Amino acid sequence: MKCCFCGRECGEYGNNPYPLSENENDKCCDSCNSNVIAMRLISPEKISSTLGITIDEAELRYVIFKDMLIDRCKNGE
């Protein structure tokens, strides 16, 4: 089975890549899974309250962060 981000082998079972990938059939390798876990730990609400910004601004930052993590996975970081 290949990682949906970087294409590396992800073993027999792989990891659930949600929320970086919303395709329920995708799996990711252990390396990319660390980025997936980082994304699971934040939310627009947490960003808003931590930074003292509006929820709209927090949602924009959330999307930017998600895109950055997907790029990191695809580049093997």
Phi and psi restraints in degrees (value plus and minus 20) as a CYANA .aco file:
   2 LYS   PHI    -123.7   -83.7
   2 LYS   PSI     126.6   166.6
   3 CYS   PHI     -86.6   -46.6
   3 CYS   PSI     114.6   154.6
   4 CYS   PHI     -90.4   -50.4
   4 CYS   PSI     -33.1     6.9
   5 PHE   PHI    -121.1   -81.1
   5 PHE   PSI     -76.9   -36.9
   6 CYS   PHI    -124.0   -84.0
   6 CYS   PSI     -32.4     7.6
   7 GLY   PHI      63.9   103.9
   7 GLY   PSI     -20.1    19.9
   8 ARG   PHI     -91.3   -51.3
   8 ARG   PSI     140.5   180.5
   9 GLU   PHI     -84.4   -44.4
   9 GLU   PSI     120.2   160.2
  10 CYS   PHI    -143.1  -103.1
  10 CYS   PSI       6.0    46.0
  11 GLY   PHI      57.3    97.3
  11 GLY   PSI    -190.8  -150.8
  12 GLU   PHI     -88.7   -48.7
  12 GLU   PSI     -56.0   -16.0
  13 TYR   PHI    -130.8   -90.8
  13 TYR   PSI     -56.3   -16.3
  14 GLY   PHI      50.5    90.5
  14 GLY   PSI    -194.5  -154.5
  15 ASN   PHI    -139.9   -99.9
  15 ASN   PSI     134.5   174.5
  16 ASN   PHI     -94.4   -54.4
  16 ASN   PSI      98.2   138.2
  17 PRO   PHI    -106.6   -66.6
  17 PRO   PSI     -13.7    26.3
  18 TYR   PHI     -88.8   -48.8
  18 TYR   PSI     114.0   154.0
  19 PRO   PHI    -119.5   -79.5
  19 PRO   PSI     -15.1    24.9
  20 LEU   PHI     -91.9   -51.9
  20 LEU   PSI     -47.6    -7.6
  21 SER   PHI    -150.3  -110.3
  21 SER   PSI     110.4   150.4
  22 GLU   PHI    -118.8   -78.8
  22 GLU   PSI     -14.4    25.6
  23 ASN   PHI     -99.5   -59.5
  23 ASN   PSI      96.7   136.7
  24 GLU   PHI     -86.3   -46.3
  24 GLU   PSI     -35.4     4.6
  25 ASN   PHI    -110.5   -70.5
  25 ASN   PSI     -30.8     9.2
  26 ASP   PHI     -93.1   -53.1
  26 ASP   PSI     131.6   171.6
  27 LYS   PHI    -155.0  -115.0
  27 LYS   PSI     136.3   176.3
  28 CYS   PHI    -150.3  -110.3
  28 CYS   PSI     139.8   179.8
  29 CYS   PHI     -98.6   -58.6
  29 CYS   PSI     150.0   190.0
  30 ASP   PHI     -81.6   -41.6
  30 ASP   PSI     -57.4   -17.4
  31 SER   PHI     -82.8   -42.8
  31 SER   PSI     -69.5   -29.5
  32 CYS   PHI     -89.0   -49.0
  32 CYS   PSI     -46.2    -6.2
  33 ASN   PHI     -81.6   -41.6
  33 ASN   PSI     -49.1    -9.1
  34 SER   PHI     -83.7   -43.7
  34 SER   PSI     -54.8   -14.8
  35 ASN   PHI     -91.3   -51.3
  35 ASN   PSI     -55.8   -15.8
  36 VAL   PHI     -82.6   -42.6
  36 VAL   PSI     -63.7   -23.7
  37 ILE   PHI     -83.1   -43.1
  37 ILE   PSI     -61.2   -21.2
  38 ALA   PHI     -77.7   -37.7
  38 ALA   PSI     -61.0   -21.0
  39 MET   PHI     -88.8   -48.8
  39 MET   PSI     -53.8   -13.8
  40 ARG   PHI     -88.9   -48.9
  40 ARG   PSI     -44.1    -4.1
  41 LEU   PHI    -102.1   -62.1
  41 LEU   PSI     -30.7     9.3
  42 ILE   PHI    -136.9   -96.9
  42 ILE   PSI     143.2   183.2
  43 SER   PHI    -172.6  -132.6
  43 SER   PSI     139.9   179.9
  44 PRO   PHI     -75.8   -35.8
  44 PRO   PSI     -56.1   -16.1
  45 GLU   PHI     -84.3   -44.3
  45 GLU   PSI     -62.9   -22.9
  46 LYS   PHI     -85.4   -45.4
  46 LYS   PSI     -61.5   -21.5
  47 ILE   PHI     -82.4   -42.4
  47 ILE   PSI     -65.3   -25.3
  48 SER   PHI     -79.9   -39.9
  48 SER   PSI     -68.5   -28.5
  49 SER   PHI     -91.1   -51.1
  49 SER   PSI     -56.8   -16.8
  50 THR   PHI     -88.9   -48.9
  50 THR   PSI     -63.7   -23.7
  51 LEU   PHI    -113.2   -73.2
  51 LEU   PSI     -28.9    11.1
  52 GLY   PHI      46.8    86.8
  52 GLY   PSI      20.7    60.7
  53 ILE   PHI    -138.7   -98.7
  53 ILE   PSI     148.3   188.3
  54 THR   PHI     -88.6   -48.6
  54 THR   PSI     139.3   179.3
  55 ILE   PHI     -84.4   -44.4
  55 ILE   PSI     -53.6   -13.6
  56 ASP   PHI     -83.0   -43.0
  56 ASP   PSI     -64.6   -24.6
  57 GLU   PHI     -86.1   -46.1
  57 GLU   PSI     -59.0   -19.0
  58 ALA   PHI     -84.8   -44.8
  58 ALA   PSI     -59.5   -19.5
  59 GLU   PHI     -84.2   -44.2
  59 GLU   PSI     -58.8   -18.8
  60 LEU   PHI     -83.2   -43.2
  60 LEU   PSI     -65.4   -25.4
  61 ARG   PHI     -84.4   -44.4
  61 ARG   PSI     -55.6   -15.6
  62 TYR   PHI     -81.2   -41.2
  62 TYR   PSI     -66.5   -26.5
  63 VAL   PHI     -83.8   -43.8
  63 VAL   PSI     -62.0   -22.0
  64 ILE   PHI     -81.6   -41.6
  64 ILE   PSI     -64.4   -24.4
  65 PHE   PHI     -83.9   -43.9
  65 PHE   PSI     -61.6   -21.6
  66 LYS   PHI     -81.0   -41.0
  66 LYS   PSI     -66.6   -26.6
  67 ASP   PHI     -81.6   -41.6
  67 ASP   PSI     -59.0   -19.0
  68 MET   PHI     -83.5   -43.5
  68 MET   PSI     -62.4   -22.4
  69 LEU   PHI     -87.6   -47.6
  69 LEU   PSI     -57.9   -17.9
  70 ILE   PHI     -82.6   -42.6
  70 ILE   PSI     -63.2   -23.2
  71 ASP   PHI     -80.9   -40.9
  71 ASP   PSI     -61.2   -21.2
  72 ARG   PHI     -80.1   -40.1
  72 ARG   PSI     -62.8   -22.8
  73 CYS   PHI     -82.7   -42.7
  73 CYS   PSI     -67.5   -27.5
  74 LYS   PHI     -83.7   -43.7
  74 LYS   PSI     -46.8    -6.8
  75 ASN   PHI    -112.1   -72.1
  75 ASN   PSI     -14.8    25.2
  76 GLY   PHI      55.7    95.7
  76 GLY   PSI       3.9    43.9
